[in-house]
Amino acid sequence: MEVKIKIWLEKDGLNVLGDGRLKLLRTIDEVGSINAAAEKLGISYRHAWGHLKKLEERLGCKLIEPRTGGKGGGGTTLTAGAKRFLSDFEKIRKEIDSHVKEKFEGFDMRKD
């Protein structure tokens, strides 16, 4: 048996960041484009854009920096603040996950 947990952030009762938005931001960082990230994740550009706008509104800061097209083409990068935020969130999530797994190590409901 293996214990599993989900961790997400909320603000004023509204979801701010969970697995889906985290994956979207990490994929944008990897591929350099909202459109390419959405395609890779199997969601529409409109859906991805909506998540990003809600996330920025709820956090009150910019997370992405769009680049307009031209010779090198357009794209999107994460702000330095977004990269720090994601890194901190993932670090805390790993620590919590490790702690929970440690606490449940050897857990067996069949024991008397």
C-alpha positions in Angstrom: 0.0 0.0 0.0 1.2 3.5 -0.8 0.0 6.8 0.6 -0.8 9.6 -1.8 -1.6 13.2 -1.1 -2.5 16.3 -3.1 -1.4 19.8 -2.2 -2.6 23.0 -3.7 -2.7 26.7 -2.8 -5.9 28.7 -2.3 -6.5 32.3 -1.7 -9.9 33.6 -0.5 -11.3 30.1 -1.1 -10.2 30.1 -4.8 -7.7 27.6 -6.2 -4.4 29.3 -7.0 -2.0 26.6 -7.8 -2.3 22.8 -8.1 -0.9 20.1 -10.3 -2.6 21.3 -13.5 -1.4 24.9 -13.4 2.0 23.8 -12.1 2.3 21.5 -15.1 1.2 24.2 -17.5 3.8 26.7 -16.1 6.6 24.1 -16.2 5.7 23.1 -19.8 5.7 26.8 -20.9 9.1 27.1 -19.3 10.3 24.0 -21.2 8.8 24.8 -24.6 8.8 28.6 -24.5 5.2 29.1 -25.8 1.7 29.0 -24.3 0.4 27.5 -27.6 3.1 24.8 -27.7 2.6 24.0 -24.0 -1.2 23.7 -24.4 -0.8 21.4 -27.4 1.7 19.2 -25.5 -0.7 19.0 -22.6 -3.7 18.3 -24.8 -5.7 21.5 -23.8 -6.8 24.4 -25.9 -4.8 27.7 -26.0 -7.9 29.5 -24.6 -8.0 27.1 -21.6 -4.3 27.6 -20.9 -4.6 31.3 -21.3 -7.6 31.4 -18.9 -5.6 29.4 -16.3 -2.7 31.9 -16.6 -4.9 35.0 -16.3 -6.7 33.6 -13.2 -3.4 32.6 -11.6 -1.9 36.1 -12.1 -5.1 37.8 -10.9 -5.2 35.7 -7.7 -1.5 36.1 -7.0 -1.5 39.8 -7.9 1.7 39.5 -10.0 2.9 38.7 -13.5 4.1 35.2 -14.1 4.7 35.2 -17.8 6.5 37.5 -20.3 5.2 37.3 -23.8 7.6 38.0 -26.7 6.1 39.3 -29.9 6.9 37.6 -33.2 9.6 38.7 -35.6 12.8 37.2 -36.9 13.1 34.7 -34.1 9.4 34.2 -33.6 7.3 34.9 -30.6 6.9 33.0 -27.5 6.5 33.2 -23.7 8.9 32.9 -20.8 8.3 32.7 -17.1 9.2 35.7 -15.0 12.0 35.3 -12.4 9.4 35.6 -9.7 7.3 32.8 -11.3 10.4 30.5 -11.4 11.1 31.2 -7.7 7.5 30.6 -6.8 7.3 27.3 -8.6 10.6 26.2 -7.2 9.5 27.0 -3.6 6.2 25.3 -4.1 7.8 22.2 -5.5 10.3 22.1 -2.7 7.7 22.4 0.0 5.5 19.8 -1.7 8.4 17.3 -1.8 9.2 17.9 1.9 5.5 17.3 2.8 5.3 14.3 0.6 8.5 12.8 2.1 7.2 13.5 5.6 3.8 11.8 4.9 5.4 8.8 3.3 7.8 8.4 6.3 4.9 8.6 8.7 2.9 5.9 6.9 5.9 3.6 6.3 5.0 0.2 7.4 1.4 1.1 7.9 -0.8 -2.1 7.8 -4.5 -2.1 8.6 -4.4 -5.8 9.1 -2.3 -5.4 12.3 -4.0 -6.1 15.6 
